[in-house]
Amino acid sequence: MVWTELTEAFAEALRRADLYAPERLARLELAIPRDPSHGDWATNLALVIAREVGRPPREVADAIARA
């Protein structure tokens, strides 16, 4: 249930950031950080798709977070 909601939220964020492609969303991996101060969930999706979209990972992460 939570996984589905998070995946749908990431799909929408990628669409709003003009970064959506089904194959990008398929590479989404979510993890629970060991350190609770890092939040409830973590992903490296920005790092995974940065080269493909030709933008720095931080810029991709910021675009997703703002979306």
N, C-alpha and C positions, 0 to 999 in steps of 0.2 A: 504494500500500500504506500508506504513512504517512498520507496524506490520509484514507483510509478509517478507519484506527485513530483518528485525531484526531477525525474527525467523529462516530464512534461514542462516543468518550469525552465529547465535548461534549453529545451527545444524552442520555447517562446523567446527566451533571452537571446539565443543565437539568431532567431528570425529578426528580432528588433535591432540587433547589432549588425544585421546584414552579413552574418557569418554562417547561416544555416545550410547544411547539406546532410542528407540522411546518413552518409558514411561517417561524417564527423560525429554526429550524435551517437552512432553505434560504438564509437571509441570511448564514450563517457564511462569513466570509472569513478565510483564514489567510495570513500573510506571514512571511517570514524578516526579522527586524530587521537594519538596517544595522549597528547597534552590537551586537557579540556579548555585551556585558554585559547586554543586555536579554533574553537568553534565546535559545532555538533557534527559537521560533515566537511570533507575536503575532496578536491579533485585536482588533477593536473591537466585538465582539458586544454587550458590556454597554452601550456607548453607543447602539448601534442599537436595542436593545429596551427601554431604560430608560423612555422616555416611554410606550411601549405598556403596560408593566406598572405604571406609576405609581410608580416608585421611582427614587432617584438612581442614576446610573451606577456610582458607587463601591460602593453597597450591592448592586447587581446583580452586579458583578464579584466582590465578597467572597462572595456566596452561591454563585456558580458555583465559585469557587476552593475553598470549604469542602466542596462536595458530593463 
